[in-house]
Amino acid sequence: MTDPSYLDTPQGRRIAYHFTAGEGPCVVFLGGLKSDMEGTKAVHLEDWAQATGRAFLRLDYSGHGKSSGTYEEGSIGDWHEDTLAAVDALTEGPLVPVGSSMGGWQSLLLARARPERLAGLVTIAAAPDFTEEGWWKNFDDAQRAALDAEGRVELPSDYMEPYVVTKRMIEDGREHLVLRDPLELPCSVRMLQGTADTAVSVATATRFLEHASSPDMQLLLVKDADHRFSDGPCLGLIERAVEDVLAS
């Protein structure tokens, strides 16, 4: 395993990344909440990119992996700034973001910020607006009171240690919602979603599908696939989705 390179962002954060030079459009993997760029999907796509001569970027948001900061200090807007800083400094020309879970939300924020660079988009169990729709709307009165009084609450996770949710994460998330206003995606979009996903529901995927505008948008439901979406068949589906939007 090679050591990452580092980028100092305009906001003063230090972002770890791996970049593979190759043919464009550059594929950019955007990972999920509390994930890092050493995950199965990110590394698999890097291997695919190297084998096919494709430009590829994977990165750790601040507070994730080997980047600076702590997760509890961060927010959707901070990680969006990290993504933009990395994309702007490290890549040129057209992009194909591949966003997993929270990275799906990040890919939509990237698409909204840099529409002229979008050559295609792939999402895997995308979780747009989850701080509001998944967290805040499901908090009970006690959790909302604790968030206001203490600035944080903890939520259980099926996949790792409990999530710490801060008041800043909720408030900042409201400034970056993507499913309230029109969402124009001027490229081919492939959405992948497992039916056994306990973190992101099929209903979330269909809401995203129905809300966004795209000249070529498809949702693939995979029976019994979970939120990780990382077994051999699922990795093959991710590859084919990326190849599909690149071909279009």
C-alpha positions as CSV (number, residue, x, y, z in Angstrom):
1,M,0.0,0.0,0.0
2,T,1.5,3.3,-1.1
3,D,1.4,6.4,1.1
4,P,-1.1,9.1,0.2
5,S,-0.3,12.5,-1.2
6,Y,-1.7,15.6,0.6
7,L,-3.4,18.7,-0.4
8,D,-3.7,21.8,1.7
9,T,-7.1,23.4,1.1
10,P,-8.0,27.1,1.1
11,Q,-9.9,26.5,4.3
12,G,-6.7,25.2,6.1
13,R,-7.5,21.5,6.0
14,R,-5.1,18.8,4.9
15,I,-6.6,16.3,2.6
16,A,-5.1,12.9,1.9
17,Y,-5.6,11.5,-1.6
18,H,-4.4,9.1,-4.3
19,F,-4.4,10.2,-7.9
20,T,-3.9,7.9,-10.9
21,A,-3.0,9.7,-14.1
22,G,-4.7,8.5,-17.3
23,E,-7.3,9.2,-19.9
24,G,-10.2,11.4,-19.1
25,P,-12.9,11.9,-18.1
26,C,-11.4,11.5,-14.6
27,V,-13.4,9.2,-12.3
28,V,-13.7,10.6,-8.8
29,F,-14.7,8.3,-5.9
30,L,-16.5,10.0,-3.1
31,G,-16.9,7.8,0.0
32,G,-19.5,7.6,2.7
33,L,-19.8,9.0,6.2
34,K,-17.0,7.8,8.4
35,S,-15.6,5.7,5.6
36,D,-12.1,6.3,4.1
37,M,-10.5,5.9,0.7
38,E,-9.0,2.5,1.6
39,G,-12.5,0.9,1.4
40,T,-13.2,-2.0,-1.0
41,K,-15.1,0.0,-3.6
42,A,-12.6,2.8,-3.8
43,V,-9.6,0.5,-4.1
44,H,-11.4,-1.8,-6.6
45,L,-12.2,1.2,-8.8
46,E,-8.6,2.3,-8.6
47,D,-7.5,-1.1,-9.8
48,W,-10.0,-0.9,-12.6
49,A,-8.8,2.6,-13.6
50,Q,-5.2,1.5,-13.6
51,A,-6.0,-1.5,-15.7
52,T,-7.9,0.5,-18.3
53,G,-5.7,3.6,-18.3
54,R,-8.3,5.9,-16.8
55,A,-7.6,8.9,-14.7
56,F,-8.9,8.3,-11.1
57,L,-9.0,10.2,-7.8
58,R,-9.9,9.0,-4.4
59,L,-9.7,11.1,-1.2
60,D,-10.4,11.3,2.5
61,Y,-12.6,14.1,3.6
62,S,-11.3,16.1,6.6
63,G,-12.0,14.1,9.8
64,H,-11.8,10.9,7.8
65,G,-9.0,8.4,7.1
66,K,-5.6,10.1,7.0
67,S,-6.8,13.7,6.5
68,S,-6.6,16.3,9.2
69,G,-9.3,17.1,11.7
70,T,-11.9,14.9,13.5
71,Y,-15.2,13.7,12.2
72,E,-17.1,15.4,15.0
73,E,-15.8,18.8,13.9
74,G,-17.0,18.3,10.3
75,S,-20.2,18.8,8.3
76,I,-21.6,18.3,4.9
77,G,-20.5,21.7,3.8
78,D,-16.9,21.1,5.0
79,W,-16.7,17.9,3.1
80,H,-18.1,19.6,0.0
81,E,-15.4,22.2,0.3
82,D,-12.8,19.4,0.6
83,T,-14.2,17.7,-2.6
84,L,-14.1,20.9,-4.6
85,A,-10.6,21.8,-3.4
86,A,-9.3,18.3,-4.5
87,V,-11.2,18.3,-7.8
88,D,-10.1,21.8,-8.7
89,A,-6.5,21.4,-7.8
90,L,-5.8,17.8,-8.9
91,T,-8.0,17.2,-12.0
92,E,-8.6,18.8,-15.3
93,G,-11.5,18.5,-17.8
94,P,-14.6,16.3,-17.6
95,L,-15.4,14.3,-14.4
96,V,-17.4,11.2,-13.6
97,P,-18.1,11.3,-9.8
98,V,-18.9,8.0,-8.2
99,G,-20.6,8.7,-4.9
100,S,-21.3,6.1,-2.2
101,S,-23.9,6.8,0.6
102,M,-23.0,10.2,1.9
103,G,-20.7,10.4,-1.1
104,G,-23.8,10.3,-3.2
105,W,-24.9,13.5,-1.6
106,Q,-21.4,14.9,-2.1
107,S,-21.5,13.9,-5.8
108,L,-24.8,15.9,-6.3
109,L,-23.3,18.9,-4.6
110,L,-20.3,18.6,-6.9
111,A,-22.6,18.3,-9.9
112,R,-24.4,21.5,-8.8
113,A,-21.2,23.4,-8.2
114,R,-19.4,22.2,-11.4
115,P,-22.1,21.3,-13.9
116,E,-19.9,22.3,-16.9
117,R,-17.4,19.5,-15.9
118,L,-19.9,16.7,-15.4
119,A,-19.5,13.9,-18.0
120,G,-21.5,11.3,-16.1
121,L,-22.5,10.3,-12.6
122,V,-22.8,7.0,-10.7
123,T,-24.3,6.7,-7.2
124,I,-24.2,3.7,-4.8
125,A,-26.9,3.7,-2.1
126,A,-26.9,7.5,-2.3
127,A,-28.1,9.3,0.8
128,P,-28.9,12.9,-0.2
129,D,-30.3,15.2,2.6
130,F,-29.9,12.4,5.2
131,T,-29.1,14.9,8.0
132,E,-32.6,16.3,7.7
133,E,-34.6,13.4,6.3
134,G,-32.9,10.5,8.0
135,W,-31.7,12.1,11.3
136,W,-33.6,15.2,12.3
137,K,-37.1,14.0,11.2
138,N,-36.7,10.8,13.1
139,F,-35.3,12.3,16.3
140,D,-37.7,12.2,19.3
141,D,-38.2,15.1,21.7
142,A,-35.5,13.9,24.0
143,Q,-32.9,13.7,21.3
144,R,-33.8,17.1,19.9
145,A,-33.6,18.5,23.4
146,A,-30.2,16.9,24.0
147,L,-28.9,18.2,20.7
148,D,-29.9,21.7,21.6
149,A,-28.6,21.5,25.2
150,E,-25.4,19.4,24.7
151,G,-24.7,20.1,21.0
152,R,-24.6,16.4,20.1
153,V,-26.4,13.0,20.3
154,E,-25.2,9.5,19.5
155,L,-27.0,7.1,17.1
156,P,-26.5,3.4,16.7
157,S,-25.1,2.0,13.5
158,D,-25.4,-1.4,11.9
159,Y,-21.9,-1.0,10.4
160,M,-19.6,0.7,12.9
161,E,-19.4,2.4,16.3
162,P,-22.3,4.9,17.0
163,Y,-22.6,8.0,14.9
164,V,-22.1,11.2,16.7
165,V,-24.5,13.8,15.4
166,T,-23.7,17.4,16.2
167,K,-26.0,20.4,16.1
168,R,-23.7,21.9,13.5
169,M,-24.1,18.9,11.3
170,I,-27.9,19.3,11.3
171,E,-27.8,23.1,10.8
172,D,-25.1,22.9,8.1
173,G,-27.0,20.1,6.3
174,R,-30.0,22.3,5.9
175,E,-27.8,24.7,3.9
176,H,-26.9,22.0,1.5
177,L,-30.1,20.1,0.8
178,V,-30.4,18.9,-2.9
179,L,-33.9,17.4,-3.0
180,R,-35.9,20.6,-2.2
181,D,-35.1,22.7,-5.3
182,P,-34.8,21.6,-8.9
183,L,-31.8,19.3,-9.4
184,E,-30.5,19.4,-13.0
185,L,-28.0,16.7,-13.9
186,P,-26.8,17.4,-17.5
187,C,-25.4,13.9,-18.1
188,S,-26.1,10.2,-17.9
189,V,-26.7,9.0,-14.4
190,R,-26.7,5.4,-13.0
191,M,-28.0,4.8,-9.5
192,L,-27.3,1.5,-7.7
193,Q,-29.3,0.4,-4.7
194,G,-29.6,-2.8,-2.7
195,T,-33.0,-3.9,-1.4
196,A,-31.5,-5.2,1.9
197,D,-29.9,-1.8,2.7
198,T,-30.8,-0.9,6.3
199,A,-29.1,2.5,6.1
200,V,-30.6,3.9,2.9
201,S,-34.1,2.8,1.8
202,V,-35.3,2.0,-1.7
203,A,-37.8,4.8,-1.1
204,T,-34.9,7.3,-0.8
205,A,-33.6,6.0,-4.2
206,T,-36.9,6.4,-5.9
207,R,-37.4,9.9,-4.5
208,F,-34.0,10.9,-5.9
209,L,-34.9,9.3,-9.2
210,E,-38.2,11.1,-9.4
211,H,-36.8,14.5,-8.3
212,A,-33.7,14.9,-10.5
213,S,-33.7,15.9,-14.1
214,S,-31.4,14.1,-16.5
215,P,-31.3,13.1,-20.2
216,D,-30.5,9.5,-19.2
217,M,-31.1,8.4,-15.7
218,Q,-31.5,4.8,-14.6
219,L,-32.0,3.1,-11.2
220,L,-30.8,-0.5,-10.7
221,L,-32.2,-2.3,-7.7
222,V,-30.2,-5.3,-6.5
223,K,-32.2,-7.9,-4.6
224,D,-30.7,-8.7,-1.2
225,A,-27.6,-6.4,-1.6
226,D,-26.9,-4.4,1.6
227,H,-25.5,-1.0,2.2
228,R,-21.9,-2.0,1.7
229,F,-22.5,-3.1,-1.9
230,S,-19.0,-4.5,-1.9
231,D,-19.2,-8.2,-2.8
232,G,-17.9,-9.5,-6.2
233,P,-21.2,-9.1,-8.2
234,C,-21.8,-5.7,-6.8
235,L,-18.3,-4.5,-7.6
236,G,-18.9,-5.7,-11.1
237,L,-22.1,-3.7,-11.3
238,I,-20.3,-0.6,-10.2
239,E,-17.6,-1.1,-13.0
240,R,-20.3,-1.6,-15.6
241,A,-22.2,1.5,-14.4
242,V,-19.1,3.6,-14.7
243,E,-18.3,2.2,-18.2
244,D,-21.9,2.8,-19.2
245,V,-21.8,6.5,-18.4
246,L,-18.3,6.9,-19.9
247,A,-19.6,5.3,-23.2
248,S,-22.6,7.6,-23.3
